[in-house]
């Protein structure tokens, strides 16, 4: 086993970190409070081709994989700029289209994913169908040469800054199981009949959450990704990258929080000595550092399986474990960073507490810690299914 990071990956991390540092956490928070998009940061990263590192070379991308894209997401977050759109657009949507799209669809969308010009949201969650994808109610009904979509989606990130949405629909019912057969469609955000409503949340982030209403939304047949009724398999091919990118983003937040805490503890003096000299400060931070680094190792392992053996059960197992480990470690690191700062930890000036909402979200989404524990209990330990 080789844990040495390649020169190429090292340079990628350094380059992304350098770009993000020029903007920093203050830029991210200012954009969030002003209800504005982070276009300047997105474009700066995109201009170097870093948002298309996982897109195949023949479509203008970097020809890498989720390993490289996760590095981009982590380094952005480590500079205080965790971007949710990276998780859904290049990680989920580009991955699914590259795997299951027709050649015409790949030519249509992948080159623009590669340049970062195209942002695409991902819509699967519904009010009555969160973790249970079999219970989706948004329908896609064939009507001649088109499909008509009707229903609702919930908690969909960044729709206002995306050109299109990859929508998971129920297009039929399996006669043997009674479960819904799923199909995926690319729907432009300006399509008639699509109503987008902001869903207020207690998170400091430039990206908004949306409730979407589909009222007889007409979609051409060439917007169907893969085979009709085979969407569940396609969805799961994109969910492992989603979990890995979420883990990488969480780890980046953890690194950011610990860097701020270490800097503060080294310079803040009480009774004539830096507070970092006290084990009551140093040991909890060291513990959090270990936990974040362990999460990063599991994230690297999950990314390797995703890139090299994506159909293996270990791909799903490690992706879930990485997401769980990173979310838990990051929340603990962030909390300890706030505690290290004392009252200043709650001050806007120090830029720590405003990341709590994002970190807490990553413990819930894209899959809750409870569902991960269910998965590990059943698939890793062979215990009876609990739901």
C-alpha positions as CSV (number, residue, x, y, z in Angstrom):
1,X,0.0,0.0,0.0
2,X,1.4,3.4,-1.0
3,X,0.2,6.4,1.0
4,X,2.5,8.8,-0.9
5,X,0.6,11.5,-2.6
6,X,1.6,11.9,-6.3
7,X,3.3,15.0,-7.4
8,X,0.3,15.8,-9.6
9,X,-2.1,15.6,-6.8
10,X,0.1,17.6,-4.5
11,X,0.4,20.4,-7.1
12,X,-3.4,20.3,-7.7
13,X,-4.0,20.8,-3.9
14,X,-1.5,23.6,-3.7
15,X,-2.9,25.4,-6.7
16,X,-6.5,25.2,-5.5
17,X,-5.5,26.2,-2.0
18,X,-3.6,29.2,-3.4
19,X,-6.6,30.3,-5.5
20,X,-9.0,29.9,-2.6
21,X,-6.7,31.7,-0.1
22,X,-7.0,34.9,-2.3
23,X,-10.7,34.9,-1.5
24,X,-10.8,33.4,1.9
25,X,-13.6,32.8,4.4
26,X,-14.5,36.5,4.7
27,X,-15.4,36.5,1.0
28,X,-17.5,33.4,1.4
29,X,-19.4,34.8,4.4
30,X,-19.9,38.2,2.7
31,X,-21.4,36.5,-0.3
32,X,-23.7,34.5,1.9
33,X,-24.9,37.5,3.9
34,X,-25.4,39.6,0.7
35,X,-27.4,36.8,-0.9
36,X,-24.9,36.6,-3.8
37,X,-23.2,33.9,-5.7
38,X,-19.5,33.0,-5.5
39,X,-19.0,33.3,-9.2
40,X,-15.6,34.9,-8.9
41,X,-14.2,32.0,-6.9
42,X,-15.9,29.4,-9.1
43,X,-14.6,31.0,-12.3
44,X,-11.1,31.4,-10.9
45,X,-11.0,27.6,-10.1
46,X,-12.7,26.8,-13.4
47,X,-10.3,28.7,-15.5
48,X,-7.5,26.4,-14.4
49,X,-9.6,23.3,-15.4
50,X,-9.9,22.2,-11.8
51,X,-13.7,21.8,-11.8
52,X,-13.4,19.3,-14.7
53,X,-10.6,17.1,-13.3
54,X,-12.9,14.1,-13.2
55,X,-14.3,14.6,-16.8
56,X,-12.8,12.3,-19.4
57,X,-10.0,13.8,-21.5
58,X,-11.9,13.2,-24.8
59,X,-14.5,15.7,-23.6
60,X,-12.1,18.3,-22.5
61,X,-11.6,17.3,-18.9
62,X,-8.6,16.3,-16.8
63,X,-9.1,12.6,-17.2
64,X,-8.8,12.0,-13.5
65,X,-11.4,10.8,-11.0
66,X,-13.2,11.4,-7.8
67,X,-9.8,11.4,-6.0
68,X,-8.8,14.6,-7.8
69,X,-12.2,16.2,-7.5
70,X,-12.3,15.5,-3.8
71,X,-8.9,17.2,-3.4
72,X,-10.4,20.3,-5.0
73,X,-13.4,20.3,-2.7
74,X,-11.3,19.8,0.4
75,X,-8.8,22.5,-0.4
76,X,-11.6,25.0,-1.0
77,X,-13.2,24.1,2.3
78,X,-9.8,24.3,4.1
79,X,-9.6,27.9,3.1
80,X,-13.1,28.5,4.5
81,X,-15.0,28.2,1.2
82,X,-17.0,25.0,1.2
83,X,-19.0,24.9,-2.0
84,X,-22.0,22.6,-2.2
85,X,-22.4,22.9,-6.0
86,X,-19.1,21.0,-6.4
87,X,-20.8,18.0,-4.6
88,X,-23.8,17.9,-6.9
89,X,-22.7,19.3,-10.3
90,X,-19.3,17.7,-11.3
91,X,-19.4,14.9,-8.7
92,X,-22.9,13.5,-9.2
93,X,-24.2,14.8,-12.5
94,X,-21.1,14.7,-14.6
95,X,-20.3,11.2,-13.2
96,X,-23.7,9.8,-14.1
97,X,-23.8,11.4,-17.6
98,X,-20.2,10.2,-18.3
99,X,-21.2,6.7,-17.4
100,X,-24.8,6.4,-18.7
101,X,-25.3,9.2,-21.2
102,X,-25.5,8.7,-25.0
103,X,-22.6,10.0,-27.1
104,X,-24.7,12.9,-28.1
105,X,-25.5,13.7,-24.4
106,X,-21.9,13.4,-23.5
107,X,-20.9,15.8,-26.3
108,X,-23.7,18.2,-25.3
109,X,-22.8,18.5,-21.6
110,X,-19.5,17.0,-20.6
111,X,-17.2,19.7,-22.3
112,X,-19.1,22.4,-20.4
113,X,-18.8,20.5,-17.1
114,X,-15.0,20.3,-17.9
115,X,-14.7,24.1,-18.2
116,X,-17.0,24.8,-15.2
117,X,-19.3,26.7,-17.5
118,X,-22.2,24.3,-16.8
119,X,-23.6,23.9,-13.3
120,X,-26.2,21.2,-12.9
121,X,-28.3,20.6,-9.8
122,X,-29.4,17.2,-8.6
123,X,-33.0,16.5,-7.5
124,X,-33.9,13.3,-5.8
125,X,-35.2,14.2,-2.3
126,X,-39.0,14.6,-1.7
127,X,-41.0,15.6,1.4
128,X,-42.1,11.9,1.8
129,X,-39.1,10.2,0.2
130,X,-35.8,11.2,1.8
131,X,-33.6,8.1,2.3
132,X,-36.2,5.8,0.7
133,X,-35.7,6.4,-3.0
134,X,-38.2,3.6,-3.8
135,X,-41.0,5.9,-2.5
136,X,-40.5,8.7,-5.0
137,X,-43.8,10.3,-6.1
138,X,-42.6,12.7,-8.8
139,X,-43.8,11.0,-12.0
140,X,-42.5,11.0,-15.6
141,X,-45.2,9.9,-18.0
142,X,-44.5,9.2,-21.7
143,X,-46.7,11.2,-24.0
144,X,-45.8,10.6,-27.6
145,X,-42.3,11.9,-28.2
146,X,-42.0,13.7,-24.8
147,X,-42.3,13.0,-21.1
148,X,-44.4,15.0,-18.7
149,X,-43.1,15.5,-15.1
150,X,-45.5,16.1,-12.2
151,X,-44.6,16.3,-8.5
152,X,-42.4,17.9,-6.0
153,X,-38.7,17.9,-4.9
154,X,-37.4,19.2,-1.6
155,X,-34.0,20.4,-0.3
156,X,-32.4,20.9,-3.8
157,X,-29.2,22.9,-3.6
158,X,-28.1,25.8,-5.8
159,X,-30.9,25.7,-8.3
160,X,-30.8,29.5,-8.8
161,X,-27.2,29.2,-10.1
162,X,-27.6,26.1,-12.2
163,X,-28.6,25.9,-15.8
164,X,-30.2,22.5,-15.5
165,X,-31.3,19.9,-13.0
166,X,-30.8,16.1,-13.2
167,X,-34.2,15.0,-11.9
168,X,-34.9,11.5,-10.5
169,X,-38.4,10.4,-11.4
170,X,-40.8,7.5,-11.0
171,X,-41.6,6.3,-14.5
172,X,-43.3,3.1,-13.8
173,X,-43.9,0.3,-11.2
174,X,-42.1,-3.1,-11.0
175,X,-44.9,-5.7,-11.3
176,X,-43.0,-8.2,-9.2
177,X,-42.0,-5.9,-6.2
178,X,-44.5,-3.1,-6.5
179,X,-41.6,-0.6,-6.2
180,X,-41.3,2.4,-8.4
181,X,-39.1,2.2,-11.5
182,X,-36.9,5.2,-11.7
183,X,-35.7,7.3,-14.6
184,X,-33.4,10.3,-14.8
185,X,-34.0,13.4,-16.9
186,X,-32.0,16.6,-17.5
187,X,-34.5,19.5,-17.1
188,X,-33.5,23.1,-17.8
189,X,-34.2,25.4,-14.9
190,X,-36.3,27.8,-17.1
191,X,-38.6,25.1,-18.4
192,X,-42.3,26.1,-18.3
193,X,-44.2,24.5,-15.5
194,X,-41.2,24.4,-13.1
195,X,-41.7,26.5,-10.0
196,X,-38.7,27.2,-7.7
197,X,-39.3,28.3,-4.2
198,X,-36.5,29.2,-1.7
199,X,-36.4,27.0,1.4
200,X,-35.1,29.1,4.3
201,X,-32.5,27.3,6.4
202,X,-30.2,28.2,9.3
203,X,-26.9,27.8,7.3
204,X,-24.4,30.5,6.4
205,X,-23.7,29.6,2.8
206,X,-24.0,31.3,-0.6
207,X,-26.0,28.4,-2.1
208,X,-29.7,28.3,-1.3
209,X,-32.0,25.4,-0.8
210,X,-35.1,25.0,-2.9
211,X,-38.5,23.3,-3.1
212,X,-39.3,22.5,-6.7
213,X,-42.8,22.0,-8.1
214,X,-43.2,20.3,-11.5
215,X,-46.6,21.0,-13.1
216,X,-46.9,19.1,-16.3
217,X,-43.2,19.9,-17.2
218,X,-42.5,18.8,-20.7
219,X,-39.2,17.1,-21.3
220,X,-37.9,15.8,-24.7
221,X,-37.0,12.2,-24.9
222,X,-33.4,13.0,-25.7
223,X,-33.1,14.3,-22.1
224,X,-33.6,10.8,-20.7
225,X,-30.3,9.6,-19.2
226,X,-29.6,5.9,-19.7
227,X,-32.5,3.4,-20.0
228,X,-36.0,4.2,-18.8
229,X,-36.8,2.4,-15.6
230,X,-33.1,1.7,-14.8
231,X,-32.6,4.9,-12.9
232,X,-31.9,3.4,-9.5
233,X,-28.7,1.8,-10.7
234,X,-27.7,5.1,-12.3
235,X,-28.5,7.0,-9.1
236,X,-26.3,4.8,-6.9
237,X,-23.4,5.2,-9.3
238,X,-23.5,9.0,-8.5
239,X,-24.3,8.7,-4.8
240,X,-20.9,7.3,-3.8
241,X,-19.1,10.3,-5.3
242,X,-21.6,12.5,-3.5
243,X,-20.7,10.9,-0.2
244,X,-17.0,11.2,-0.9
245,X,-17.2,14.8,-1.9
246,X,-19.2,15.5,1.2
247,X,-16.5,13.8,3.3
248,X,-13.8,15.8,1.6
249,X,-15.7,19.1,2.2
250,X,-16.2,18.2,5.8
251,X,-12.6,17.4,6.3
252,X,-11.6,20.7,4.7
253,X,-13.9,22.5,7.2
254,X,-12.2,20.5,10.0
255,X,-8.8,21.5,8.8
256,X,-9.8,25.2,8.6
257,X,-11.3,25.1,12.1
258,X,-8.1,23.5,13.6
259,X,-5.8,25.9,11.8
260,X,-7.7,28.8,13.2
261,X,-7.7,27.3,16.7
262,X,-3.9,26.5,16.6
263,X,-3.1,30.0,15.5
264,X,-5.3,31.6,18.2
265,X,-4.0,29.3,20.9
266,X,-0.4,30.1,20.0
267,X,-0.9,33.9,20.1
268,X,-3.5,34.3,22.8
269,X,-1.9,34.8,26.2
270,X,-3.4,34.4,29.6
271,X,-1.4,34.9,32.8
272,X,1.7,35.6,30.8
273,X,1.8,32.4,28.6
274,X,0.1,31.3,25.4
275,X,-3.0,29.2,26.2
276,X,-1.6,26.5,23.8
277,X,0.9,25.6,26.6
278,X,-2.0,24.2,28.7
279,X,-2.9,20.5,28.0
280,X,-6.5,21.4,28.6
281,X,-6.3,23.3,25.3
282,X,-3.6,21.3,23.5
283,X,-4.9,17.8,24.0
284,X,-8.4,18.3,22.8
285,X,-7.1,20.0,19.6
286,X,-4.6,17.1,19.1
287,X,-7.4,14.6,19.5
288,X,-9.5,16.5,16.9
289,X,-6.5,16.6,14.6
290,X,-6.1,12.8,14.8
291,X,-9.8,12.3,14.1
292,X,-9.8,14.6,11.1
293,X,-6.7,12.9,9.6
294,X,-8.3,9.5,10.1
295,X,-11.3,10.7,8.2
296,X,-9.1,12.0,5.4
297,X,-7.4,8.5,5.1
298,X,-10.8,6.8,4.8
299,X,-11.9,9.4,2.2
300,X,-8.8,8.7,0.2
301,X,-9.6,5.0,0.4
302,X,-13.2,5.5,-0.7
303,X,-12.1,7.7,-3.6
304,X,-9.6,5.0,-4.7
305,X,-12.3,2.3,-4.7
306,X,-14.7,4.7,-6.5
307,X,-12.1,5.4,-9.3
308,X,-10.7,1.8,-9.6
309,X,-13.4,-0.6,-8.6
310,X,-16.7,1.4,-8.5
311,X,-18.9,-1.6,-8.8
312,X,-17.3,-3.3,-5.8
313,X,-19.3,-3.5,-2.5
314,X,-16.3,-1.9,-0.9
315,X,-16.9,1.3,-3.0
316,X,-20.2,1.8,-1.2
317,X,-18.9,0.7,2.2
318,X,-15.9,3.0,2.2
319,X,-17.9,5.9,0.8
320,X,-20.4,5.6,3.6
321,X,-17.7,5.2,6.3
322,X,-15.7,8.2,5.0
323,X,-18.8,10.4,5.1
324,X,-19.7,9.3,8.6
325,X,-16.1,9.7,9.9
326,X,-15.6,13.1,8.3
327,X,-18.9,14.5,9.5
328,X,-18.3,13.4,13.1
329,X,-14.7,14.5,13.2
330,X,-15.4,17.9,11.7
331,X,-18.2,18.8,14.1
332,X,-16.0,17.9,17.0
333,X,-13.1,19.9,15.6
334,X,-15.3,22.9,14.9
335,X,-16.7,22.7,18.4
336,X,-13.3,22.5,19.9
337,X,-12.1,25.4,17.8
338,X,-15.0,27.5,19.1
339,X,-14.1,26.4,22.7
340,X,-10.5,27.3,22.2
341,X,-11.4,30.8,21.2
342,X,-13.6,31.2,24.2
343,X,-16.1,34.1,23.7
344,X,-14.3,35.0,20.5
345,X,-15.4,31.7,19.1
346,X,-18.9,33.2,18.7
347,X,-17.6,36.4,17.3
348,X,-18.2,37.0,13.6
349,X,-14.8,38.5,13.4
350,X,-13.1,35.1,13.9
351,X,-15.1,33.3,11.3
352,X,-15.6,30.0,13.1
353,X,-19.1,29.7,14.4
354,X,-20.7,30.6,11.1
355,X,-19.5,27.3,9.7
356,X,-21.4,25.3,12.2
357,X,-24.6,25.1,10.1
358,X,-22.7,23.8,7.1
359,X,-20.8,21.2,9.2
360,X,-24.0,20.1,10.9
361,X,-25.7,19.8,7.5
362,X,-23.0,17.4,6.4
363,X,-23.9,15.1,9.4
364,X,-27.4,14.8,8.0
365,X,-26.9,15.0,4.2
366,X,-26.5,13.5,1.7
367,X,-27.2,10.5,3.9
368,X,-27.8,10.6,7.6
369,X,-25.5,9.0,10.2
370,X,-28.3,6.7,11.2
371,X,-28.7,5.3,7.6
372,X,-24.9,4.9,7.4
373,X,-25.0,2.9,10.6
374,X,-27.9,0.8,9.2
375,X,-25.8,0.2,6.1
376,X,-22.7,-0.9,8.0
377,X,-24.6,-3.1,10.4
378,X,-26.3,-4.9,7.5
379,X,-23.6,-5.0,4.8
380,X,-20.4,-4.9,6.8
381,X,-21.4,-6.9,9.9
382,X,-24.1,-9.1,8.3
383,X,-26.7,-8.1,10.9
384,X,-30.4,-8.4,10.1
385,X,-31.9,-5.5,8.2
386,X,-33.5,-3.1,10.6
387,X,-35.9,-1.3,8.4
